[in-house]
Amino acid sequence: MLFSAALFVVQSVQAKTLVNRGLALKTEGESFAAASGNLKYYGGPVIPNVEVHPIFYGSNVNYASQITGFYQGVVDSVHMDWLSEYNTPTQSIGRGTVGNSISVTTGIKSSLDDVNDIQPLLLKLAQSGQITPNANTYYPIHFAPGISITQGGSKSCQVFCAYHGTIKYGSGYIFYGVVPDQGGACAGGCGSSSNTFNNLCSVSSHELIEAVTDAAVGVASDIASPLAWYDQTNGEIGDICNAQQGTVVGGNGQTYTVQKEWSNKAGACIVSKASTPKPTSTVKATTTAKATSTPTTSACAHDKCVTGSVLKSSCDSCVAQIIAADSYCGSTQWDSVCVGEVKSVCGITC
C-alpha cells in the first residue's frame, strides 16, 4: 500500500511519506496486516458524502466502465454505513455518489511522478473547470497498462500498488487517488484473488475509504491536524487491514470485492457491521508465525518480519539491503512496506 501517498503542489509537502506509506505491494499469500489498531482523531477533515469522479489516464484503461460501476455500488452500500463511527465533531460520514468521469487521452506519458506530473495535471483540470473540487469530491486516477508512477522515490508495482493524496487548492483541497493498472507487474502482488478486476476493486476501495477517513493526509507535516483518523503505529484505516479482502453487495445490486477496513468499535477488520467477527486470536497467531519463521538477531531491535521502530543496517544483511533500497525503513519506521521488502528485496518469506 504504498504507505506513502500524497504529496502536494501549491503547498509542496510530501504526503503520506511522513505519516503513512500507502498500499504496499505484497507477494501472493503474504499479508502485511497489523495484529490490531487504534485510530485516533487529530482534528483534520473527513469526506462526509464522497462524490467520486473517476479519471482515466490513457485511451485503453482496463475495466473503465466496470470500475465506474464499482464506485457507484460501493459508495451506496453498507460498506459506507459503519464509517459513522469515525464522525468528527463537525462532520458526519454517510453514503456517497458518483459524478461524471474524466478521460485524459492527450499528452500521455509512460512514466509519471506524483509531484512533477500528477499534481500539475489535477491543478490544470481544476483551473480549466474540468473538475470542480469541493469538500466531498474524490478523484481516483486509473491508468492504462504500461504506465509507471513514482511517488516519493518509490515506484508502482515494485513498492506500492496504489496511494491517495491531497493538494492544497485555494481555501480547500483536491482529494485524489492514484491506481496503476493492476495487471502486468502488479499482478499477484496487489491482491489475493485470481481475478484482476477483483484485486483492482480491493485496491480501489482501500484508497477510497482512507481518503474518506483521512482526507488531508497529503498536507500533514506532523502527527497532528490536518490528519483526521490515524494510527501512529500502523497508519490509516486500510493500512491496518492491508490485503484482507471481503465482498459487499453494492447499491446497484452487484457484488464487489473490497478490502476490509479497521473498526475501532469492533476491534477488527470488517466490511460492514453485519460482517463484524467476534474477536479471536487468529490474527495474533499469524503474527506469531511470522516472528518465529525468521528469528531476530541479537543486534536488531525487533524481527524484520514484524512492524515497529527503525532497524539499523548493521543488525542484519537483509535489513541493510532494504534500507539501501528504501531509506524510510532506517530513518522513520519499519512499517509494513519494509516487512514486504524482506521478500521482494531479500527473497526471504516471513
N, C-alpha and C positions, 0 to 999 in steps of 0.2 A: 504494500500500500504505500506506496512510497512511504514515506512518512515525511514527506517534505512537501507540502503542496503550497502553493501560493506565494507569489512574490508580487510586488506591485509597483506599477509605473506610476507616475504622478508622484506618489509617495513611494519611492523605491525601497521597500522593506522586504527582506526575504521571508516570505510567508512560510509558514509551517516548518521551515528548517529549524527554526529556533525551538519550536514547541512540539511539533508533531511531524512525522515524516511521510505521510500519505499511504497509499495502498501498495504494500510490498509484494514483490514478485516472490513466488514460492515454488518449490519443487512438488510435483504431484505426490499426494499422500502426506505431505507435511502440513502442520497447522501452526501458525505463529500467534494464535490467540493467547491472551493472558489468562491466568488462572482465575482472576477476579478483577473487579474495577471499582472505582468510586469517582463518578463525575461530580465536580464541584462547579458552582456558578461564579464567574468572575466579573459579571456586570455588563458584558457585551451583548450585541443583538442576536436574536434568533430570527428565522424566517417564519412568520406566523401562518400564512396561507400561500405556500410556494406556488409560483406561476412559472412553469418550466417552458423554456423556449430552446429547443434543440438547435444547435448549429452544426451543419455538416460541411466538413472541410475536405474538398476534393469531389470529383464528379462520380466516383464509384464507391461511396461509403457503404460498407456491408450492413445489411439489416436496417437501413434507414427508416423504412416505413414501419417495420416491426418495433423498433426501439421507441418510436413516437407512440405507438400503441401501448408499449410497456409503461412509459411515463404516465399516459392517460389513465391506465388501470391502477397503477400503484399509488399515485397521489390521491386517488379517490377510493381508498381501501382501508381496512383495519390496520394495515401496516403503519398508517399515519396516526390513528386514533390514540394509541397508548403513549405517543410522544408528549401528550399533555402533562405528563409527569415532569417534563422539562420546560414548563411555562416559566416565565420570569415575572417579576413584579409589575412589568408594564406591557408584556406581550404574551399572548396565548397561542399555542401551536394547534392547528387544525388541518383539515384536508386541503388539497390544492387543486390546481387546474393546469392544463397545458395550452399554451398560446401558439402563435404561428411559429414555424421553423424558419431558419435562415440557411441558405446554401451559399457557400463560398467556392466558386469554381474558376476564378481568375487569380493570377499571381501565386499559384500553388507552389509551395516549396517541399522538397523531400525531407528536409530536416529543419525543425523549428526550436527555438529557445523560448522559454516562458517569458523572460523579461524583454528580450530583444524582438520577439516576433508575435507571440500570442497576446500579450497585454496591449501592444500597439494596435493589433488587429481589432480587439474589442473596443478600444477607445475610438478607433476610426468608425466602427459600426455605430457607436453611440453618438458620436459627433455628427454623423451623416443622417441620423434619425432612423437607421435600420433596426436598432434596438433602443428601447426606452427603459433604462434601469429604474427600478424603484425598490422599496423595502421587501418586496415579495419575489422579484424576478430572479431566476437562476438560469444560467446559460451553460449547459453542458456541451462541450465541443467534441464531436465524434469525428475521427479521422479515417481517411481512406487507407487501404493496405499499403505498406511500404513506406509510410511516413514516420520518422522517428522524432521524438520530443526530448529535449533536455531541460531539466529543472534543477537548479541549484547544483549543477555539475553532475547530476545523476541522469541516466538515460533510460527511456521507456523500454520495457521488455527485457532489460538487463537488471535493473534495480527496482523499478516500480511498474505497477500495472495501470495506475490512474492517480489523479490527485484533484483537489479542489482549491480554489484560490479566491483572492479578493483584490480589487483595485479601488483605491480612494478616488471618487469621482464627484466633483462638486461638493455638495454638503452631505452626500451619501456614498454608496458603494456600488460596484459591479460585482456580483457574486457569480463565479463561473466554475466549471469543471473541465478537466482535460482527460479524455478517454481514448487512448490509442486503439487501433484495430486489435481485437483480441485473438486473431488468428496469427499465423506466422510465428515470430519469436516469442509472442506472449502465450501461445497455446500450451496448455499443460502446466503453466506456472501461475495462472491467474484464475484458478477455479478448479473444483474437483469434478465437475460434470464433464462427460464426454461430448456434450453438445456445446459448441462455441457460443451460440446465442444465449444459452442459459448462463454461461460464465460472463458474457457481456452484461446481461441483466444484473447479475450479482455484483459485479464491479461498479456498474452504474448506480445501483441502489446504495452501495457503500458511500459513494461520494455525495449522492443526493441527501441522505439522512445526516451525514456530517455537516453539509452546508446548512441544513435546516437548523441544527442544534448548535453550531459554532460558526456562524456566517462570516465573521470578520477576522478569522484566524490569520489571514494573509497580511494584515496590517498591524498585528500584535508584535511588540518588541520585547515583551516580558510575560511572565505568568501573571497576567492582570488584564483588566479591560483594555482593548475590546474583545478579548477572549470571552466566550459565553460558557458553554458546558465543556469541561476539560478535566482530564485525569493526568496529574503531573508525572505519574509513572508510566502509563500506557498510552496516553494521547487522547484521541477523540472517541466518540461513541462507537464508531465502526472498527477502529483500530483494536479495541479490546477483544472483539469477536472476529478478527480477521480470518477470512476464508471459511467461516462456518455458514453453510447455506441452508435455506429453508424455502418454502413455497407459500404464496399468498394468492387468493382469488381477487383479481382486480375489480374495480368498479364497472369495468366493461364485460365482466363475466369470464375473462380469460385467466388461466392460472400461470403465474410467473415465478421464476426463481429469483430470490432476493438473498442478500446477506443478512444474517441475524445481527441485531444491534444490542448494546448493553442497556439493561434496565436496572437502575439503582433500586427500585422498589422490589423487583423480582430477585435481584441478586444473581442474575443470569443473562445469557444471550437469548433474545427472543425475536419472534416475527410479529406477534400480536399478543394481547393479554390472554387470549384463549390458548395460545401455544406456550404459556409460561410453564416451564418444567419445575417439578419440585427439586429443591437443592439436593445435589448428590455430590459424591466425591470423584465423579468421572473425570472432570477437567483436571482436578488436582492429581489424579493418578497419571494422566497423560504427561503432566509437567514433571512428575517424579521420574517417569520413564526417560524423558529427555535428559534429566540431570544425571541419571546413572549410566546412560549409554556412552557418554564421553566424560570421564572423570575430570574434575577440576584439578589442575596442577596446584601445588602449594603456593606458587607465586601469584596466581591470578586471584583477583578479589572475589570472583564467583565463576561458575561454569559458563563457558562461552555459548552454551546451548540454552541459556536462561537470560532473560532481560534483566537489566539492573544498571549499576553505575558503570562508568567508563572502565575499560580494561587497558592495561599497558602492553605495548608491543613486546616488551621483554619477557612477558609471562608465558608466552606460548607462540610457536612459529605460525600457527594458523591465525591467531589474533593479529600477529604482525602483518600478515598478508592482507587481512581485511582492513586494518587501519591504513595501510598503504593505498588501498583502493577507495576507502571511504573514511575520511578523516573524522567525520562526525562521531564514529564509534569510539575514537580515542580521545575526543575533546569535549563531548557534550553528554552522551548517554549511549549505553549499549542496549539499543531498542530491538524491536522485532525484525527490522531490516538487517541489523548486524547479525542476529541469530540466523536469518535466512542465508546470509552470505557465508556461513560456515559450510553450507552445502554448495552454493554457487561458486564460491571462490576457492575453498579448500577441498571440495569433494567429499566432505565428511557428513554423514547422515546423523542428525541429532535424535 
